[in-house]
């Protein structure tokens, strides 16, 4: 693989990052099989792994830790995240100094490592000052427990605010943003991507296959039965007009892939890593077969003609279904808009 600059840090990472969300009870509960998938990805040239404390409530981190315990750890850029609830206690979540300092220790134990290369804030927290969060993360950097810090699914304005606060308070800054980005979810092209480019931040998009919509299984007349339709109806329930539009776009993209001699999976991932603001796309296989179907995307070159046809199907800077944005702006809630 051709490795890419990770922002302005001097670190270099593969254009594909192995996402570990599906390792554990949320996806593949077989630890040995998950370990084989991790090892296969590393053998294929991937040197970047992303997980989170909340993935299967710590089990994903444990699996990754076991897989890297055979001497592979030093060759891997290891990322994890903090923010989501990890228990019923109201302080076992969020972006406070109290929780960050406590939870990083748990992640280090589960990952069986002395340091985390990239420690990310999984979502913004409107009730926590960004200086509170950056101050705690900066202490972890100084302690050597964390090398770099990043954000995930932050809107452009909050990315800028975090950069400004770090500069004003002389704190460590976010060097990376992890947003949703795919052929169907292009909203970040309008603001987040150019903002990250201006601040020389790495960008590692999650869900380049749009939560499975671009896996090739979602076609007109053959849509899969999915528990996600019940759990996440706004994104998967085909009775909703927004998801019907998504299905129509997916069908058109699948035909374009076929005409171009590509699998839809390769088209989708190659599109994400073609953007000059993107560093590495996070792929999240549950099985070895899924991993193998995605690895070759790093070598696919999309012509301008193909990119123009993609733009005609899904306009740049737009999300086919707004529910796929990954974050709900609290300023738009009824409570926030009414005295």
N, C-alpha and C positions, 0 to 999 in steps of 0.2 A: 504494500500500500504506500501511497505517497502521503507522508505526514504533513500536517498543517500547523501553522503558528497558532498558539493558544492565546489570542489577544496579543498584548505586548509583554507577556511574562517571560518569553524565551523558551517556554515549554512547547513541545511539539506532540500532537495527538493525531490519531487515525481519523479519517473522514467519517467513519462509523464508530459510534460509541455503544457498547453493550449495555442496554438497560436491563436492570434486574427486577423489575416490578413483578414479573410473572414467576419468579422463583419463590416457592413456598405455597401456602394454602390458598393464596389468591389465584394461583395458576397451576404450577407443577409442584406437587408436594414431595416428589421423589428427590431427595437431596443428592443422591449419587448421579442421577440423570442430569440434574441441573448443573452439577459440577462438570460433567462431561461436556455440556453445552458451553460452559465458560471456558474450559480448556480448548475446545475446538475454535472458539472465537479468537483466543489469544494466539493459537497456532496459525490462524489465518492472517495475523498481522494487526488485529485490534489491540491497542494498548491503553484503552480508556473504558472504565466501567462506572456506571452511575446507578446508585440505589437510593434508598431513603429509610429513615427509621420506621415510618408508618407502613411500608410495604410488608404485608403479612405480619404486621406488628412486631418487627424485629427479625423475623425468620429469614427474610431476604438478605439482610446484612450478615446473619450467621452463615448462610450458605456461601456467600461471597467470601467471607473470612476463611471458611474451610477450604474453598477452592484455591485460595492464594497462599495457604499455609505451607505449601510444598516448595517454597523458594521463589515463587513467581511475583510476590508482592512488590519488590523493588523495581520491577519492570513495568508496573501498571500505574497509570494515573487514576487514582481512586477517588470517586466523588460520592457524597451522600448528602442528605437534606434533613432539616428540622423545621417544625412548625405545627404539623397536624396533631390532633389529640392522640395521646398514647395511654390514656386511662380516664377514669371518671373524675379525678381531681381537676378542678378548674385551672390549676397551675401546671398541669402536665400537658401543656400545649402553648402555641404562640411564639412570639419573638422577643420575649422578655429576657433580660440578663439571667434571671433566676433559672428559667427553663433551659436556655441555651447551655449554660455552664454545667447543668446537671445532665442533660441529655447527650452532650458530646462524649461524656465519659462512658455512657451506656453504648453509644455507637462504636467507640474505640474498642470496648470489650467484645462486642458482637463481631466486629470486623477483624479481631485478633491482630491489631496493628497499633503502633505507637503514634502514628500520625495519619491525618486525612489530607489528601492533596487539595481537594476542592470541597468546602463546606458551604452549602447553599441554604438560603431561607426559602422554604417551599412555596410560600404565598405572602403577600403583604398583610400587615395587621394594622387596621385603621386606628386601633386603640393603643398603639405603641409607638413612641417617638423613634424615628430611624436612628437617632444618636444613641439611644439605649441599646439597640440591636448592634450597631456598628462598634460601639464601645466594647461590648462583650466579645464580639468576633475578633476585634483587634487584640484583645488580651490573649485569646487563644492562639493567634498568629505569633505573638511575642513569646508565648510559652512553648512554641514548637509543636503544638498538638494539631495545628492546621497550617497548611502552606498558603492557600489562597481562599478567598471567599466570593460567593456569588449569590444571585437572586434567581427566582423562578416565577414566571408568569406575572411579572411586574409591568404595569402600564408605563408608557414612555415618560410621563411626568414624574413618576416615583423613581424611575431609574436616574433621571437627572437630579432629583432631590437628594438621592443617596450619594451621588458623585459630589454634589455641592457640599453636603454635610461632612463627608470624609475630608474634603479639602480644607474646609473651614476649621474643623476640629482636629485636623492632623491625625486622622484615623485611617486604618486600612480601608481600601475601597473595593467595591464589587468589581471583579475582573471578568465576570461572565454572567450572562443571562440565559435562562432556559425557558423559552416560550413554546406554545403550541404552533406548529407550522406544517402545512401539507398542501397538496393540490386543492383540497376543499376548504382549507382554513388559512387564508392568505392575509388576514387582517394586519399582521405585524409588519408587512411590507410598507405600510403607510407611515409608521411612526417608530415602532420599537427597533426595527432593523437599522434604519438610518441613525437613530439615536445611539445605538450601540457602536455603530461604525465611527461616529464622531468622537466617542469616548474610548475608542480602541479596545472595546470589550469583545471577548469571545462570545459566540452564540451557539448553543447546543440544543436545537429544537427537539421537543418530545412529540410523540405520536405522528411520525411522518406518514404512517398508513391510516391516519384519521380514525384511530380506534377500531381498526379492522375493516372499515368501509372500502379501503383500497387494496385489500388482500386478494381480490379476484372472486370472492364468494358472494359479494353483494351485486347481483345483476337483476335486471327486470325479469320476473317470472321464476327466479331461483334464489330469492333472499333467504339467508339462513335463519333458523329458529334461534333466538338469542335471549338469554336471561337478562341481557342489558336493556332490552326494550321495557322490561318491568322495573329494573333498578334505575335506569337513566332514560326515561321516556322522551325527554326533550331532545335527546340526541339520536335515539334509535327507533322510536315508535313511528311506523310508516303510515299511521293514520293522520299524522301531522303534516300539513302542507310543506313546512320547512324541510322535513326529511324526505318528502317526495321530490322536492327540488334537488336534494343531495343525491338521491338515487338516480335521477335523470343525468346529473353531472357525472356521476360515477360511471354510468353506462356509456356516455360519450367519451370519457377518458379511457375506458377499457377498449373501445373500438379504436381509438387513436394508438394505444399501445400495440394492439394487434397489427394494425397497418404499418407500424414502425418496426415490427419484428422484435418487440420487447414484451416481457411480462408486465402486468400493471404494477406489480411490486417494484420492479426495477425502475419503471418510469417514475413512480411516486418518490422513491428515495433519491434517485438521481436528480430529480427536480429540486428537492430541498437542498442538497449539497452543492448545486450549481450556483445558488445565489452568492454573490461575493461577500455578503455579510455573515454567512453561515460558516461555522468552523467544523462542526461534526453533527451528524444526525443520530439521535438515540433510537436504536432498534430494540424491540422488546420481545424476543422470541420466547415461546413457552416450550417448544419442542425442537429437537435437532433438525427436523425437516423444515421448520419455519426459519431457523437460522440459515440453513443452506440456501433457501430461496431468496435470502436478502443479501448475503455476502457479496455477490457479484455486482450489486448496484454501484459499488465504489468505482468500478471500471467503466461505467456507462457514460458516454458523452452525448448529450442532447443537443441537436442542431437548433439554430435559431428558428428554423421553420417549425419544428415541433413545439418550441416554446411559444411561438406566435399562436399556434392552434390551441395550446393550453390556455393562453390568455383569452381567447375567444370563448372558451367554455366556462372558465371561472375568471372574472376580471381581476387584475392585480389589486391588492389591498383590500380584498373583500372576503368575508366568511359566508359561505353558502347558507349555513345555519348559524345565527348569532350565538346559539347555546353552546357552540363548540369553542368559544373563546377562552375557556379555562378559568375565568375569574369574573365574579359579579361585582360591579362597581357599587359600593355601599352608598354612594352619593345619589344613586338613582332609586333607592328604596323609598317607599311612601313616607316612612318616618323621617327620613332625612330631608324630604322636600316640603314638609308641612309643619307649620308652627303649632 
